[in-house]
Amino acid sequence: MASQDWFDKDFYKVLGVGKDADEASLKKAYRKLARQFHPDSNPGNAAAEAKFKEISEAYSVLSDSQQRREYDQIRAMGSGARFAAGGTGQGGFEDVFGGMFAGSGGGRRGAYSNGNFDDIFSMFGGGGGGFGQPTGGFRGFGGPTPGRDVTASTTIDFVTATKGDTVRLQGADGRPLNVKIPAGVQDGQKIKLRGKGEPSPDGGEPGDLVLTVAVRKHPVFEREGLDLKVAVPVTFAEAALGATIEVPTLGGEPVRLKVAPGTSSGKVLRVKDRGVSTSKGTGDLLARIEVVVPARLTPEQRELLEKFVAAGPAENPRRELLERARGV
């Protein structure tokens, strides 16, 4: 969405980058400046808030390939030129676009009488409407121009992402904004909030806010689709003889599970309907057994364990592995 005040704004200078800066350089410069001037870091500082909005506008334009092309084309026509009403007077349309109609036979005014408005504005992504169309904004055709979408990001904890909640964020205009986080949102997922972006410059629909959600890791649980995974340690005796153990659940009381005699590390026990619950369904809790071998043995324990081994039968759990490796 081209804007007439782009002539006066050097977005490259605002971000401190060159005109040939790539996307990565733009993002790096924007993030550095945004952290420095963000209103949260400068409460009550009107100058910092204004600078933050200026930085956001510059990045919004330059990070969009189409808008960046329009901006570069406008700036190339001549710094400081502005549009005047009716296309007359000093610094109006004639100063900006007059050189585009060489050989028209009628000078600059003659060029406009040829009805070439479509050619003039084709660089801004459209044509065919001229200035006769009502409520066309800067583009001059097709109705009001929608506001630009705004991108933002937030980080939430694992439980909020799993259960869902309403979080309070700061909107593009600096005002607080309540955002409903749906149950089951995943790390990196985008949420679109309609009408929460930039307002239209000419009475159209406002843009949207596209929110990217980052989810903090949980110290115990991991997520796989709608399932939750947890590693559960058991002793050598519990694994060998069998036992009933307690397994934690997310935000609830532990559940009791039976470990069968002779259970090895890696065995997964499933608890139905204790995973992530969304409108698409509910997952399970997957408890992965990890047999813990004692790091230290008392002399009595060592003696008993040696008697256990001597009692047999003699087993080599690696025999099959070695045979497959030799191709036997």
C-alpha positions in Angstrom: 0.0 0.0 0.0 1.9 3.0 -1.2 1.7 6.2 0.8 2.3 9.8 -0.3 4.6 10.5 2.7 7.0 7.8 1.5 8.8 10.6 -0.4 9.9 12.2 2.9 10.8 9.0 4.8 14.1 7.2 4.4 13.2 3.8 5.8 16.7 2.5 5.1 18.2 5.2 7.3 15.6 4.6 10.0 16.8 0.9 10.2 20.5 1.8 9.7 20.9 -0.4 6.7 22.0 0.0 3.0 19.6 0.0 0.1 20.9 -3.4 -0.9 20.2 -5.0 2.5 18.8 -8.5 2.3 16.0 -9.9 4.4 18.2 -11.3 7.1 20.0 -7.9 7.5 16.7 -6.1 7.7 15.4 -8.5 10.4 18.5 -8.2 12.5 18.5 -4.4 12.4 14.8 -4.3 13.2 15.0 -6.7 16.2 18.0 -4.7 17.7 16.2 -1.4 17.4 12.8 -2.8 18.5 14.3 -4.1 21.7 16.0 -0.8 22.4 12.9 1.4 21.8 10.0 -0.9 22.7 7.5 0.8 25.0 7.8 -2.0 27.5 11.5 -1.1 27.9 10.7 2.6 28.0 7.6 3.1 30.1 6.2 6.6 29.8 8.8 7.7 27.2 6.8 9.3 24.4 9.9 9.8 22.2 10.9 6.1 22.5 7.3 5.1 21.6 7.3 7.4 18.5 10.7 5.9 17.5 9.4 2.4 17.9 6.4 3.1 15.6 8.8 4.7 13.1 11.0 1.6 13.2 8.0 -0.7 12.9 6.7 1.2 9.8 10.1 1.0 8.1 10.4 -2.7 8.6 6.8 -3.4 7.6 7.4 -1.7 4.3 11.0 -3.0 3.5 10.2 -6.6 4.6 7.4 -6.8 2.1 8.9 -7.4 -1.4 6.1 -5.7 -3.3 5.9 -2.7 -1.0 9.7 -2.3 -1.0 9.6 -2.2 -4.9 6.9 0.5 -4.8 8.8 2.4 -2.1 12.1 2.3 -4.1 10.2 3.5 -7.2 8.6 6.4 -5.5 11.8 7.5 -3.8 13.7 7.3 -7.1 11.4 9.9 -8.6 12.8 12.6 -6.4 13.2 13.2 -2.7 10.9 15.7 -1.0 8.2 15.8 -3.7 4.6 15.5 -2.4 1.2 15.1 -4.1 -0.9 18.3 -4.2 -4.7 18.3 -4.6 -5.8 18.5 -8.1 -2.4 18.1 -9.6 -1.6 21.8 -9.7 0.8 24.1 -8.0 4.4 23.7 -6.8 5.5 20.3 -5.8 2.4 18.6 -7.2 1.8 15.7 -9.6 3.4 17.6 -12.5 6.7 17.9 -10.7 6.8 14.2 -9.9 5.4 12.6 -13.1 6.0 15.3 -15.8 9.2 13.6 -17.1 7.2 10.4 -17.8 5.4 11.9 -20.8 8.1 13.3 -23.1 6.9 14.1 -26.6 3.2 14.4 -25.7 3.0 17.6 -27.6 1.2 19.5 -24.9 3.8 19.8 -22.2 3.0 18.4 -18.7 -0.6 19.5 -18.7 -1.1 18.0 -22.2 0.1 14.7 -20.9 -2.7 14.5 -18.3 -5.3 15.4 -20.9 -4.4 12.2 -22.7 -6.1 10.1 -20.0 -2.9 8.2 -19.0 -3.6 8.0 -15.3 -3.6 4.2 -15.6 -0.1 4.2 -16.9 1.0 6.5 -14.1 -0.3 4.3 -11.3 0.3 0.9 -12.8 3.5 0.7 -10.8 1.5 0.7 -7.6 -0.2 -2.6 -8.3 -3.3 -1.6 -10.3 -4.8 0.5 -13.0 -7.9 1.1 -15.0 -9.7 3.3 -12.4 -8.2 6.8 -12.7 -9.1 9.5 -10.3 -12.8 9.3 -11.1 -13.5 6.4 -8.8 -14.8 7.3 -5.3 -13.1 6.4 -2.1 -10.1 5.1 -3.9 -7.5 6.4 -1.5 -4.0 6.9 -2.9 -4.4 4.2 -5.5 -7.6 5.9 -6.9 -9.5 2.8 -7.8 -11.6 -0.1 -6.7 -12.8 1.1 -3.2 -11.1 1.7 0.1 -7.7 0.2 0.7 -7.4 -2.3 3.6 -5.0 -1.7 6.3 -1.7 -3.5 6.5 -1.3 -6.7 8.4 0.9 -6.5 11.5 3.2 -9.4 12.7 4.0 -10.0 16.3 5.3 -12.8 18.5 4.8 -14.0 22.1 6.1 -16.7 24.3 3.8 -18.8 26.5 4.4 -21.6 29.0 3.8 -25.3 28.2 0.6 -25.6 30.3 -1.0 -22.5 28.7 -0.2 -23.9 25.2 -1.8 -27.2 26.2 -4.8 -26.1 28.1 -5.5 -22.8 26.4 -5.9 -19.4 28.0 -6.4 -15.7 27.4 -3.2 -13.7 27.5 -2.7 -9.9 27.6 -0.4 -8.4 25.0 0.4 -5.0 23.7 -1.2 -4.1 20.4 0.4 -2.3 17.4 -0.9 1.0 18.7 0.5 0.5 22.2 -2.8 -0.4 23.8 -3.3 -3.6 25.7 -4.9 -6.5 23.7 -6.5 -9.7 25.0 -5.6 -12.7 22.9 -7.3 -16.1 23.3 -4.8 -18.9 23.0 -6.6 -22.0 21.8 -6.0 -25.3 23.6 -3.3 -27.4 21.9 -1.4 -24.5 20.2 2.0 -25.7 19.1 5.4 -24.0 19.1 5.8 -21.8 16.0 2.1 -21.8 15.2 0.5 -18.6 13.9 -2.8 -17.1 15.1 -4.6 -14.5 13.0 -6.5 -11.8 14.8 -8.8 -10.1 12.3 -9.1 -6.4 12.4 -6.3 -5.9 14.9 -3.6 -4.7 12.4 -3.0 -1.2 11.0 -6.1 0.9 10.2 -7.0 1.7 6.6 -5.8 5.2 5.4 -9.1 5.8 3.6 -11.9 4.2 5.5 -11.4 0.6 4.5 -11.1 -2.5 6.7 -8.3 -2.6 9.2 -5.5 -5.2 8.7 -5.0 -8.3 10.7 -2.5 -9.1 13.5 -0.6 -12.3 12.8 0.8 -13.6 16.1 3.5 -16.3 16.1 3.5 -18.3 19.3 6.6 -19.8 20.9 6.1 -22.4 23.6 8.6 -22.9 26.5 9.8 -26.4 27.2 8.4 -28.3 30.2 10.8 -29.8 32.6 9.0 -33.1 32.6 6.6 -33.5 29.7 7.1 -33.4 25.9 4.5 -33.2 23.2 4.0 -35.4 20.1 0.8 -34.3 18.3 -1.9 -34.7 20.9 0.0 -37.1 23.0 2.2 -36.2 26.0 5.4 -38.1 26.7 7.1 -38.5 30.0 10.2 -40.6 31.0 9.6 -42.6 34.2 12.6 -44.1 36.1 12.2 -47.5 37.8 14.6 -49.5 39.9 16.3 -52.6 38.7 14.3 -54.6 41.2 11.0 -53.0 40.1 11.8 -53.8 36.5 12.8 -57.4 37.2 10.1 -58.3 39.7 7.3 -56.1 38.6 5.7 -53.2 40.6 2.9 -50.6 40.7 4.3 -47.1 40.3 3.0 -43.5 40.3 3.3 -41.5 37.0 2.7 -37.7 36.9 0.1 -36.1 34.8 0.0 -32.6 33.4 -1.9 -30.4 35.9 -3.5 -33.3 37.7 -3.0 -36.1 40.3 -0.5 -38.9 39.5 -1.9 -42.1 38.1 -0.9 -45.6 39.1 0.5 -48.0 36.5 1.6 -51.6 36.7 5.1 -52.5 35.5 5.2 -56.1 34.4 8.0 -58.4 35.7 11.0 -58.3 33.3 10.3 -54.9 31.8 13.2 -53.4 30.0 14.1 -49.7 29.4 12.2 -48.2 26.5 8.9 -50.0 27.2 6.0 -47.5 26.8 3.0 -47.6 29.0 -0.1 -45.8 27.6 -2.6 -43.9 29.8 -5.7 -43.1 27.7 -7.1 -39.6 27.5 -4.4 -37.9 29.6 -2.8 -36.0 26.8 -3.7 -32.7 25.0 -7.4 -32.1 24.7 -8.6 -30.0 21.7 -11.7 -29.7 19.5 -10.1 -32.3 17.2 -9.7 -34.9 20.0 -7.8 -35.9 23.0 -4.4 -37.6 23.1 -2.9 -40.1 25.5 -0.1 -40.0 28.1 2.9 -42.1 27.0 5.1 -43.2 29.9 8.5 -44.5 28.8 10.2 -46.8 31.3 13.9 -46.1 32.1 15.6 -48.7 34.3 17.9 -47.1 36.8 21.0 -49.1 37.6 22.4 -48.4 41.1 25.7 -46.5 40.9 27.0 -47.8 44.2 26.5 -51.2 45.9 27.2 -52.2 49.4 29.3 -55.3 50.0 26.2 -57.3 50.9 24.4 -56.2 47.7 27.4 -57.0 45.6 27.6 -60.5 47.1 23.9 -61.2 46.6 24.1 -60.0 43.0 27.1 -62.2 42.2 25.1 -65.2 43.6 22.2 -64.2 41.4 24.5 -64.2 38.3 26.1 -67.5 39.3 22.7 -69.1 39.7 22.2 -68.7 36.0 21.1 -69.2 33.4 24.0 -67.7 31.5 22.6 -65.1 29.1 24.2 -62.8 26.6 21.7 -60.1 25.6 24.1 -58.9 22.8 24.4 -62.3 21.0 21.6 -61.5 18.5 23.1 -58.1 17.8 26.5 -59.5 17.1 25.1 -62.2 14.8 23.1 -59.7 12.8 26.2 -57.5 12.5 28.2 -60.4 11.1 25.4 -61.3 8.7 24.8 -64.7 10.2 
